[in-house]
Amino acid sequence: MRRILPLLLATIAAPALAEPPPPLPAVKPIAFTERTLANGLRVYAIRDTATPNVSVQMWYDVGGRDDPRGRSGFAHLFEHLMFKATRNLHAEQFDRLTEDVGGYNNASTGDDYTNYFEVVPANHLQRLLFAEADRMASLIVDPAGFASERDVVKEEFRQSVLARPYGKLDSLYLPALAYQHHPYARGVIGSIANLDAATIDDVRAFHATYYRPDNAILVVAGNFDPAALDRWVDQYFAPIKRPDQPIPRVAATEPVRTAPVAVTVHEPNTPLPAIALSYPLPPDRTADMPALMVMQAILARGESSRLHESLVYRAGLAQSVDATLDSRAGPGKLDIIAIAAGGKTADAVEQALRGEIARMRDAPVSAAELAEAKTEILTDALKAMETAEGRARVIASSVLIDGDPRATERQLEAVRAVTVADVQRVARTWLADDRVAAIRYLPAAEGAAPEAGIAVAATVETRPLVAPRDIAVVTAASDAERVPLPPLGPVVAGHVPTPSATRLANGLTVVTVERHDVPLVTARLIGTAGAARDATGKAGTASLAATLLTRGTATRSATEIARAAEALGASIDTGAGREGSAIGITVATPALSPALDILADAARHATLAPAELERARAQAIDATQVTLTDPMELAGLAADRALFGASAYGGAVDGTPASLKAITRGDVQRAYAAAWSPDRATLILTGDITPAAAKALAERWFGDWRADGATPAALPTPVPMARPRTIAIDLPNAGQAGVVVSRGAIARGDGRYYPALIANTVLGGGYTSRLNQEIRIKRGLSYGARSDLHADRDTGWISAGASTKNASAPEVVGLIAGEMQRLGTAPITASELETRRSVLIGGFGRQIERTAGLATLVANQLLDGLPVDEMTRYTAQVRDTPTAAVQQAAATLFDPAATVTVVVGDARQFGDALRKARPATETIPATALNLDSATLR
């Protein structure tokens, strides 16, 4: 949903506080049990009876580093195939066992591991263990499933590498340049040529080689009976045989670079130059890692970090800058990527980056920087362990990356002990000038021939895949032989907390939602004015006003605000949606009062200084230039404008280059005044806090806030266009096409909301939804297809979409329209409806397990004009909505005859076919597109 949350991050941290700074956050060790089966499977169990769910995670000690010679991306391709059939499970049944019962599943491939993770209602644990064991022992690989999933991975490659701005830089080029010997040089996602070279025999050999109990760990976290867990693990996993052949292991090393290297590449759809610097690092388990973690935080974490403050804020040289500590089981790297600001040269950006690196080496960091970095790292650790799933991930990664389930715990303790001298020592050791690999990633000239890019060095060590002896070809069991699914256990009831609301004398509403299992609190202040009030031709006004909240007050400069919040380990997020604006922060409980001091100062006393406005405007323009080269992002923006015409609902919330240039300081001041007044604002506090404490803190920091000015006049209700329109936006050389189909719907307060929500979930909500089945699972045309019901306070719309290779765009358009039509004309079965209800209820339950998720939920419901306790009725509304009402909503709200269809991509590859299917298609060159006009011209 395009709402205010998740908000644009605008990090912050503490100059002179009204009270002493809190101590470093305490991170409680994870309590777990461990045992190893006779076949080598390591099992870790983390019990948490406060949740109604259970997380099951299988991590295999195989990743991109193990890709066979000539098969880069193979481990990742194999990850996809693990969701197909097994001897006892039908293809895609894993998704039926998870998503269709209110859970979810996913997987990821790193250089060092492949992990499979699920969260399901606790009474489904036995079934998940049975299923995980079955795909370890008896995966079926058939030609149809192999071909389809390989096509899906190709679309993922096109989406994340070819179509995404700067996608090649971090996915392919940085690893290829950073590693000259280690197989980490090959990007995990591989290449289309290598994917095409893979065979079914390769897949079977890979499974037999690496997918074995002595190369895996099982982590179960959540609400379970320990004795039952042990019994089920013994029942399903213990019989799996341990192969007698050894597991091939990567023995390659990477000599530390002793001479700098620099490469320049030119790529299409590169809106601004980028510079990347990569430095070699030791493995994650080495003693230098805690100091390197602190060093990275000082360099690049938050707006008060050295790189952001120097290159983005003060000098205005970069649109963005980040430093990623890419730690691994083997040699790692520190990747620093800066995207130049408009009009700035790559030379200037690189010189500034190297200057900051030299300053880190040559002079000690300050005691304040050291303390801030430690607080940020420890607070992030608290957030990572907020849920049972998060705690399982921490244990699993510690085992596979560092060989010790307590590794993260020990690493965090070592972070506490890092000194100023430690930081300078590791900077001098690992950030030496003779160790850097630099990439200049520049725009390709129009019409220029494609470049070869950066190839993987011939010296990189790889191995051919040697098939184990006597690989059994698994086939599906007959109905008589198929092992039935285990029975379900008793349902574990979940708890939905009831919000508590009070109102201060000045009109400020204070909402508290208690959750005391983790010492974290999210504070979010919302105002009921947003981008819907942006004037014609001035889209982005509310967004700029929100950004400027943290760019200076009467008593704090932007830099002081940033340092104040980050000293608390926090990020202040600000943002605007169509109907509201917000500012928020998540901190460890002891830091809440000083955090609210900063929050209140920013919301109440923002100066909106002219110099800060110009700085924020320039940064916003550069950010939009990047967005406008992404096919899917651009398709969504164009669809909004075409659907809502000249209304502010059609404008880009973050603005366009033209609209941002037109905004005056007076416009921003009016947007700020409309959003922030105590009688129209709500302070939401979720997590480790009581209503009494929340009210006391609200009185302290907001009690003397006084309403100033009249309530803004009501806006006219936006009316979506009701006639069909198809638009092709030509983005030459785009790596993929973005397809978006939108139509008007209903506001959140409409009585048809829940029927429409369920109908939309049938259409495109989740992996097993109709759109994803037709477009991804059956045809391999996309990495994923989905639809969303956007129901706001005053209006609503439905959008469906997918990314696909350019030539397939017309087919995807037809499939989306066909499924929307079928939704409204053919009966939805009771069994399908039941699974979609479970999807919604399960997703809701997982959202409220996090303090930030609770705050987001309450904020959006209040901005939609709903009662503060609406969340307590959500589950019953979804569960009890009549089937007839869902069918009626499907028939009246999803008719594709009134849709706006936008396709963005290389029109040379799809234009003729799209016009043949839809003769009225309008074609607009991306260079002529005007997102500030209802005609898009």
Buried (B, 14 or more C-beta within 10 A) or exposed (E): EBBBBEBBEBBBBBBEBEEEBBEBBEBEEBEBEEEEBEBBBBBBBBBBEEBBBBBBBBBBBBBBBBBBEBBBBBBBBBBBBBBBBBBBBEBBBBBBBBBBBBBBBEBEBBBBBBBBBBBBBBBBBBBBBBBBBBBBBBBBBBEEBBEBBBBBBBBBBBBBBBBBBBBBBBBBBBBBBBBBBBBBBBBBBBBBEBBEBBEBEBBBBBBBBBBBBBBBBBBBBBBBBEEEBBEBBEBBBEEBEEBEEEBBEBEBEBEBBEEEBEBEBBBBBBBBBBBBBBBBBBBBBEEBBBBBBBBBBBBBBBBBBBBBBBBBBEBBBBBBBBBBBBBBBBBBBBBBBBBBBBEBEBEBBBEBBBEBBEBBBEEBBEEBBBBBBBBBBBBBBBBBBBBBBBBBBBBBBBBBBBEEBBBBBBBBEBBEEBBBEBBBBBBEBBBBEEBBBBBBBBBBEEEEEEEEBBEBEEEBBBBEBEBBEEEEEBEBBEEEEEEEBBEEBEEBEBEBBEBBBBBBEBBBBBBBBBBEBBBBBBBBBBBBBBBBBBBEBBBBBBBBBBBBBBBBBEEBBBBBBBBBBBBBBBBBBBBBBBBBBBBBBBBBBBBBBBBBBBBBBBBBBBBBBEEBBEBBBBBBBBBBBBBBBBBBBBBBBBBBBBBBBBBBBBBBBBBBBBBBEBBEBEBBBBBBBBBBBBBBBBBBBBBBBEBEBBBEBBBBBBBEBEBEEEEBEEBEEBEBBEEBBBBBBBBBBBBBBBBBBBBBBBBBBBEBBBBBBBBBBBBBBBBBBBBBBBBBBEBBBBBBBBBBBBBBBBBBBBBBBBBBBBBBBBBBBBBBBEBBBBBBEEEBEEEBBBBBBBBBBBBBBBBBBBBBBBBBBBBBBBBBBBEBBBBEBBBEBBEEBEBEBBBBBBEBBBBBEBBBBBBBBBBEBBBEBBBEBBEEBBBBEBEEBBBBBBEBE
